[in-house]
């Protein structure tokens, strides 16, 4: 039995395209077999005139379903002529040689109760026997069991084999939809995956970019395949337990092996595709970080450094120093925005370093080091400039106080007032001494601030 579970041959003809014709049930494969294990093909002719073109299309489609190995066992064709005219039956039998493979070994024409003219029928089949290439027999429905076991015949011929044509047709539509989608998806995933494995990095990225998104969602197709496989297996088991069996689920007609094979291939390609997506996402994230790092570095080394170079003076007064300090605060504010980006980038890089692959560690560490060096260097220059302006402001403040005290001292020295007595002289000298001490302290303080500039 396992040898029969080979890959099912799938025709280019799709059931969905010829659905109105297939619904007419002009012919069907019930799943039954003859005594040589050949499949039974049934053509149920009716009172109405059979459209031979539609019958031919139906037969072409049905005979594309079994495997080549199954076809090699031969077919037994049952032409049910009980509700048809002899000339129609004859036309159908003659047509079989054009649409049925050469492996057809027997055609059973089920005759009506009102027996056809024996001379005519015998003469016609005898005349065409050599050209047909297969044996044709006339048989009553109740005599079919001479050639086919009752369990392999449908109820129409007194057998016990259950066949539901619409159920079979619906399953064919599901089979073909899944097969078509999964085959197309496999081609797309293989193109994406193989493109990511070949060529240099630039070619690899370009290949993935051009074919990155499959036309259908792999998860949806996989889910549909699993549901289909589950139903096929369940129906088969139910049939073996004495329930209502689905006859075409026999080995040769069963799509289960094909579904399993497609699912295995899909899982393999989808797993590879997910890895490609992961690598792509990681590469994209790394490129985005690299781009942001260069934006920070380029601004700090470009416009940021230019701003600091343009603000080189310390001012010649308190007001001038205050104006320079205000300008410096504006520069610091602009730098703060870029430093915030640096903090965010540093966190992202640290996260990637903890979870990244070894091949990315060197590049990530290099980016992190470059970013840190530039930011710390610029922050150091900002701090130095801020300290310098603060010292300049304090220096100008001390200088202003000293100037005022010197003015007061000079005023005391230049007052042309004769002292009234010795006590006045002592008091004046004391005040002068205090002024000189205060001026001396301011001079020392001023010299101290002067030293901070160098």
C-alpha positions as CSV (number, residue, x, y, z in Angstrom):
1,X,0.0,0.0,0.0
2,X,2.8,2.4,0.8
3,X,4.2,2.0,-2.7
4,X,0.9,3.4,-4.0
5,X,1.3,6.6,-2.1
6,X,3.4,8.2,-4.7
7,X,3.1,11.8,-5.8
8,X,-0.2,12.6,-7.4
9,X,-0.1,14.0,-10.9
10,X,-1.7,17.4,-11.1
11,X,-3.2,18.5,-14.4
12,X,-3.0,22.0,-15.7
13,X,-6.7,21.8,-16.1
14,X,-8.4,23.1,-12.9
15,X,-11.7,22.1,-11.5
16,X,-12.7,25.7,-10.9
17,X,-12.4,26.5,-14.6
18,X,-14.7,23.7,-15.7
19,X,-16.9,23.6,-12.5
20,X,-20.2,23.9,-14.4
21,X,-19.3,20.9,-16.5
22,X,-18.1,18.8,-13.6
23,X,-21.3,19.5,-11.7
24,X,-23.2,17.7,-14.4
25,X,-21.6,14.4,-13.3
26,X,-21.1,13.2,-16.9
27,X,-18.4,10.8,-15.6
28,X,-16.8,10.1,-12.3
29,X,-14.1,8.0,-10.6
30,X,-15.9,6.4,-7.7
31,X,-12.8,5.0,-6.1
32,X,-13.8,1.4,-6.8
33,X,-11.4,-1.1,-8.4
34,X,-11.7,-4.1,-10.7
35,X,-10.2,-7.5,-9.9
36,X,-6.8,-6.4,-11.3
37,X,-6.8,-3.3,-9.0
38,X,-7.5,-1.1,-12.0
39,X,-9.7,2.0,-11.4
40,X,-13.3,2.0,-12.3
41,X,-14.5,4.9,-14.5
42,X,-18.2,5.4,-14.7
43,X,-20.1,7.2,-17.4
44,X,-23.8,7.5,-16.4
45,X,-25.7,8.4,-19.6
46,X,-29.1,10.0,-19.2
47,X,-32.3,10.5,-21.2
48,X,-31.1,13.9,-22.3
49,X,-28.6,14.2,-25.2
50,X,-25.1,14.0,-23.8
51,X,-22.7,16.8,-24.9
52,X,-19.7,14.9,-26.2
53,X,-17.4,17.9,-25.9
54,X,-18.3,18.3,-22.3
55,X,-17.9,14.6,-21.7
56,X,-14.5,14.7,-23.3
57,X,-13.4,17.6,-21.1
58,X,-14.7,15.7,-18.0
59,X,-12.8,12.5,-19.0
60,X,-9.6,14.5,-19.7
61,X,-9.8,16.0,-16.2
62,X,-10.7,12.8,-14.4
63,X,-7.9,10.9,-16.0
64,X,-5.4,13.5,-15.0
65,X,-5.9,12.8,-11.3
66,X,-4.5,9.2,-10.8
67,X,-0.7,8.6,-10.8
68,X,1.0,7.2,-13.8
69,X,1.6,4.0,-11.9
70,X,-2.0,3.7,-11.2
71,X,-3.0,4.3,-14.8
72,X,-0.6,1.5,-15.8
73,X,-2.9,-1.0,-14.0
74,X,-5.6,-0.2,-16.5
75,X,-9.1,1.0,-16.3
76,X,-12.5,-0.6,-16.4
77,X,-15.1,1.7,-17.9
78,X,-18.7,1.3,-17.0
79,X,-21.0,3.0,-19.6
80,X,-24.4,3.1,-18.0
81,X,-26.8,3.0,-21.0
82,X,-29.9,2.1,-19.2
83,X,-31.5,5.5,-19.7
84,X,-29.9,6.2,-23.1
85,X,-30.3,5.3,-26.8
86,X,-28.0,2.8,-28.5
87,X,-26.6,5.3,-30.9
88,X,-25.5,7.5,-28.0
89,X,-23.8,4.5,-26.2
90,X,-22.1,3.6,-29.4
91,X,-20.7,7.1,-29.9
92,X,-19.4,7.2,-26.3
93,X,-17.7,3.8,-26.7
94,X,-16.0,4.9,-29.9
95,X,-15.0,8.2,-28.3
96,X,-13.2,6.4,-25.5
97,X,-10.3,5.4,-27.7
98,X,-9.4,9.1,-28.1
99,X,-9.6,10.2,-24.5
100,X,-8.9,7.1,-22.4
101,X,-5.3,5.8,-22.2
102,X,-4.3,2.6,-24.1
103,X,-4.3,0.8,-20.7
104,X,-8.1,0.5,-20.8
105,X,-8.8,-3.2,-20.7
106,X,-12.5,-3.5,-20.4
107,X,-15.6,-1.4,-21.2
108,X,-18.8,-2.7,-19.6
109,X,-21.9,-1.3,-21.3
110,X,-24.8,-1.7,-18.9
111,X,-27.8,-2.4,-21.1
112,X,-31.4,-1.5,-20.3
113,X,-34.1,-4.0,-19.5
114,X,-35.5,-3.4,-22.9
115,X,-32.8,-5.3,-24.8
116,X,-31.2,-3.5,-27.8
117,X,-31.2,-5.3,-31.1
118,X,-28.5,-8.0,-30.5
119,X,-27.6,-8.2,-34.1
120,X,-26.9,-4.5,-34.4
121,X,-24.9,-4.2,-31.1
122,X,-22.9,-7.4,-31.8
123,X,-22.2,-6.3,-35.4
124,X,-21.1,-2.8,-34.4
125,X,-18.7,-3.9,-31.6
126,X,-17.4,-6.8,-33.6
127,X,-16.7,-4.4,-36.5
128,X,-14.9,-1.9,-34.3
129,X,-13.1,-4.4,-32.1
130,X,-9.6,-4.2,-33.6
131,X,-9.7,-0.4,-34.0
132,X,-10.9,0.2,-30.4
133,X,-8.0,-1.7,-28.8
134,X,-10.1,-2.8,-25.8
135,X,-12.8,-5.3,-25.1
136,X,-16.5,-4.2,-24.9
137,X,-19.1,-6.3,-23.3
138,X,-22.9,-5.8,-22.9
139,X,-24.1,-6.7,-19.4
140,X,-27.1,-6.2,-17.2
141,X,-26.6,-4.2,-14.0
142,X,-27.2,-7.3,-11.9
143,X,-24.5,-9.2,-13.8
144,X,-21.7,-6.6,-13.2
145,X,-20.6,-8.6,-10.2
146,X,-19.2,-11.2,-12.5
147,X,-16.5,-8.7,-13.4
148,X,-16.4,-6.4,-10.4
149,X,-16.8,-7.1,-6.7
150,X,-20.0,-5.7,-5.1
151,X,-18.0,-3.7,-2.6
152,X,-16.4,-1.9,-5.5
153,X,-19.6,-1.0,-7.2
154,X,-21.8,2.0,-6.3
155,X,-25.4,1.7,-5.2
156,X,-26.6,2.5,-8.7
157,X,-25.3,-0.9,-9.8
158,X,-26.4,-2.8,-6.6
159,X,-23.1,-2.3,-4.9
160,X,-22.2,-1.0,-1.4
161,X,-19.6,1.6,-2.4
162,X,-20.7,5.1,-1.3
163,X,-20.0,8.0,-3.6
164,X,-21.1,11.6,-3.2
165,X,-20.2,13.6,-6.3
166,X,-20.6,17.1,-4.9
167,X,-18.6,16.2,-1.8
168,X,-15.9,14.8,-4.1
169,X,-16.0,18.0,-6.2
170,X,-15.8,20.3,-3.3
171,X,-12.7,18.4,-2.0
172,X,-11.1,18.6,-5.4
173,X,-11.6,22.4,-5.4
174,X,-9.9,22.5,-1.9
175,X,-7.1,20.3,-3.1
176,X,-6.4,22.3,-6.1
177,X,-6.6,25.7,-4.4
178,X,-4.2,24.6,-1.7
179,X,-1.8,23.0,-4.3
180,X,-1.9,26.0,-6.5
181,X,-1.2,28.5,-3.7
182,X,1.4,26.3,-1.9
183,X,3.3,25.6,-5.2
184,X,3.3,29.3,-6.1
185,X,4.3,30.2,-2.5
186,X,7.1,27.6,-2.6
187,X,8.5,29.1,-5.8
188,X,8.4,32.6,-4.2
189,X,10.0,31.5,-0.9
190,X,12.7,29.6,-2.8
191,X,13.5,32.6,-4.9
192,X,13.8,34.8,-1.8
193,X,15.7,32.3,0.2
194,X,18.1,31.3,-2.6
195,X,18.6,35.0,-3.4
196,X,19.7,35.6,0.1
197,X,22.2,32.8,0.0
198,X,24.0,33.8,-3.2
199,X,26.3,36.6,-4.2
200,X,27.9,39.4,-2.2
201,X,26.1,41.5,0.4
202,X,25.0,44.1,-2.1
203,X,23.6,41.5,-4.5
204,X,22.0,39.7,-1.6
205,X,20.2,42.8,-0.3
206,X,19.0,43.7,-3.8
207,X,17.7,40.2,-4.4
208,X,15.8,40.2,-1.1
209,X,14.4,43.7,-1.7
210,X,13.0,42.7,-5.1
211,X,11.2,39.6,-3.9
212,X,10.8,40.2,-0.2
213,X,7.0,39.9,0.3
214,X,5.2,36.7,-0.9
215,X,2.0,37.2,-2.7
216,X,0.1,35.1,-0.1
217,X,0.5,34.8,3.6
218,X,2.5,31.7,4.4
219,X,0.7,31.3,7.8
220,X,-2.7,31.3,6.0
221,X,-1.6,28.7,3.5
222,X,0.0,26.5,6.1
223,X,-3.2,26.7,8.2
224,X,-5.3,25.7,5.2
225,X,-3.0,22.8,4.5
226,X,-3.2,21.5,8.0
227,X,-7.0,21.8,8.1
228,X,-7.2,20.0,4.8
229,X,-4.8,17.2,5.9
230,X,-6.7,16.8,9.2
231,X,-10.0,16.4,7.4
232,X,-8.6,13.9,4.9
233,X,-7.1,11.8,7.7
234,X,-10.3,12.0,9.8
235,X,-12.6,11.0,7.0
236,X,-10.4,8.1,6.1
237,X,-10.4,6.8,9.7
238,X,-14.1,7.3,10.0
239,X,-14.6,5.2,6.9
240,X,-12.5,2.4,8.3
241,X,-14.6,2.3,11.5
242,X,-17.8,1.4,9.7
243,X,-19.0,5.0,9.2
244,X,-19.8,6.7,6.0
245,X,-16.7,6.2,3.9
246,X,-15.5,8.7,1.3
247,X,-14.7,6.3,-1.6
248,X,-12.2,8.4,-3.6
249,X,-10.0,8.5,-0.6
250,X,-8.4,5.3,-1.9
251,X,-4.6,5.3,-2.2
252,X,-4.4,6.2,-5.9
253,X,-6.9,9.1,-5.7
254,X,-5.8,10.3,-2.3
255,X,-4.2,13.7,-2.2
256,X,-3.0,13.2,1.4
257,X,0.6,12.3,0.4
258,X,0.8,15.3,-1.8
259,X,-0.6,17.6,0.9
260,X,1.9,16.2,3.4
261,X,4.8,16.7,1.0
262,X,3.8,20.2,0.2
263,X,3.3,21.0,3.9
264,X,6.8,19.6,4.7
265,X,8.3,21.7,1.9
266,X,6.4,24.8,3.0
267,X,7.5,24.4,6.6
268,X,11.1,24.1,5.5
269,X,11.1,27.1,3.2
270,X,9.0,29.2,5.6
271,X,11.5,28.5,8.4
272,X,14.3,29.6,6.1
273,X,12.2,32.6,5.0
274,X,11.7,33.6,8.6
275,X,15.4,33.5,9.2
276,X,15.9,35.7,6.1
277,X,13.4,38.1,7.5
278,X,15.2,38.1,10.9
279,X,18.5,38.8,9.2
280,X,16.9,41.4,7.1
281,X,15.3,43.1,10.1
282,X,18.6,43.0,12.0
283,X,20.5,44.4,9.0
284,X,17.9,47.1,8.6
285,X,18.0,48.0,12.3
286,X,21.8,48.1,12.1
287,X,21.8,50.3,9.1
288,X,19.3,52.7,10.7
289,X,21.5,52.9,13.8
290,X,24.6,53.4,11.7
291,X,22.7,56.2,9.8
292,X,21.6,57.9,13.1
293,X,25.1,57.6,14.5
294,X,26.6,59.3,11.5
295,X,24.0,62.0,11.8
296,X,25.0,62.7,15.4
297,X,28.7,62.5,14.6
298,X,28.4,64.7,11.5
299,X,26.5,67.4,13.3
300,X,28.7,67.4,16.4
301,X,31.9,67.5,14.3
302,X,30.3,69.9,11.8
303,X,27.8,72.6,12.8
304,X,28.3,71.9,16.6
305,X,32.0,72.4,16.5
306,X,31.6,75.4,14.2
307,X,29.3,77.1,16.7
308,X,31.9,76.6,19.5
309,X,34.7,77.9,17.3
310,X,32.7,81.0,16.4
311,X,32.2,81.8,20.2
312,X,35.8,82.4,21.2
313,X,35.7,85.7,23.2
314,X,35.0,86.3,26.9
315,X,33.7,89.8,26.6
316,X,35.1,93.1,28.0
317,X,32.4,93.7,30.5
318,X,29.8,92.0,32.6
319,X,27.1,92.8,30.1
320,X,29.2,91.4,27.2
321,X,30.0,88.3,29.2
322,X,26.3,87.8,30.0
323,X,25.5,88.1,26.3
324,X,28.1,85.5,25.4
325,X,26.8,83.2,28.2
326,X,23.3,83.5,26.9
327,X,24.5,82.5,23.4
328,X,26.4,79.6,24.9
329,X,23.2,78.4,26.6
330,X,21.5,78.4,23.2
331,X,24.4,76.3,21.8
332,X,24.1,73.9,24.8
333,X,20.4,73.6,24.2
334,X,21.0,72.5,20.6
335,X,23.6,70.1,21.7
336,X,21.3,68.6,24.3
337,X,18.9,67.4,21.6
338,X,21.8,65.5,19.9
339,X,23.0,64.2,23.2
340,X,19.5,62.8,23.9
341,X,19.8,60.9,20.5
342,X,23.2,59.7,21.6
343,X,21.7,58.2,24.9
344,X,18.9,56.5,22.9
345,X,21.3,55.1,20.3
346,X,23.7,53.9,23.0
347,X,20.8,51.9,24.6
348,X,19.8,50.4,21.3
349,X,23.4,49.4,20.6
350,X,23.8,47.9,24.1
351,X,20.6,45.8,23.5
352,X,21.9,44.6,20.1
353,X,25.3,43.7,21.7
354,X,23.5,41.6,24.3
355,X,21.4,39.7,21.7
356,X,23.4,40.1,18.5
357,X,25.4,37.6,16.5
358,X,29.1,37.5,16.7
359,X,29.4,38.8,13.1
360,X,27.8,42.1,14.2
361,X,29.7,42.6,17.5
362,X,32.7,44.2,15.9
363,X,30.7,46.7,13.8
364,X,28.4,47.5,16.8
365,X,31.3,48.1,19.1
366,X,33.0,50.3,16.5
367,X,29.9,52.4,16.1
368,X,29.4,52.7,19.9
369,X,33.0,53.7,20.4
370,X,32.9,56.3,17.6
371,X,29.7,57.8,18.9
372,X,31.0,57.9,22.5
373,X,34.3,59.5,21.6
374,X,32.7,62.3,19.6
375,X,30.0,63.0,22.2
376,X,32.3,63.0,25.1
377,X,34.8,65.3,23.3
378,X,32.1,67.7,22.4
379,X,30.6,67.7,25.9
380,X,34.1,68.4,27.3
381,X,34.5,71.4,25.0
382,X,31.1,72.7,26.0
383,X,31.9,72.3,29.7
384,X,35.2,74.1,29.2
385,X,33.5,77.0,27.4
386,X,30.9,77.2,30.1
387,X,33.5,77.3,32.9
388,X,35.5,79.9,31.0
389,X,32.5,82.2,30.5
390,X,31.5,81.7,34.2
391,X,35.1,82.7,35.3
392,X,35.0,85.7,32.9
393,X,31.7,86.9,34.4
394,X,33.1,86.6,37.9
395,X,36.3,88.3,36.8
396,X,34.4,91.2,35.4
397,X,32.3,91.4,38.6
398,X,35.4,91.5,40.8
399,X,37.0,94.1,38.4
400,X,33.9,96.3,38.6
401,X,33.9,96.1,42.5
402,X,37.7,96.9,42.5
403,X,37.1,99.8,40.2
404,X,34.4,101.2,42.5
405,X,36.6,100.7,45.6
406,X,39.6,102.4,43.8
407,X,37.3,105.3,42.9
408,X,36.4,105.6,46.6
409,X,40.0,105.4,47.7
410,X,41.0,107.9,45.2
411,X,38.2,110.2,46.3
412,X,39.4,110.0,49.9
413,X,43.0,110.8,48.9
414,X,42.0,113.7,46.8
415,X,39.7,115.4,49.4
416,X,41.3,118.7,50.3
417,X,40.0,119.0,53.9
418,X,42.2,119.9,56.8
419,X,41.7,117.6,59.8
420,X,40.2,119.3,62.8
421,X,42.2,117.4,65.4
422,X,44.3,114.3,66.0
423,X,41.3,112.1,66.5
424,X,40.0,113.0,63.1
425,X,43.4,112.2,61.6
426,X,43.4,108.8,63.2
427,X,39.9,108.0,62.1
428,X,40.7,109.1,58.5
429,X,43.8,106.9,58.6
430,X,41.8,104.0,59.9
431,X,39.3,104.4,57.1
432,X,42.1,104.7,54.6
433,X,43.7,101.5,55.9
434,X,40.4,99.6,55.6
435,X,40.0,100.8,52.1
436,X,43.5,99.7,51.2
437,X,42.9,96.3,52.7
438,X,39.6,95.9,50.8
439,X,41.3,97.0,47.6
440,X,44.1,94.5,48.3
441,X,41.7,91.7,48.7
442,X,39.9,92.6,45.5
443,X,43.2,92.7,43.6
444,X,44.1,89.2,45.0
445,X,40.7,87.9,44.0
446,X,41.1,89.4,40.6
447,X,44.5,87.8,40.1
448,X,43.0,84.5,41.1
449,X,40.3,84.7,38.4
450,X,42.9,85.8,36.0
451,X,44.8,82.6,36.6
452,X,41.7,80.5,35.7
453,X,41.9,81.9,32.1
454,X,45.3,80.3,31.6
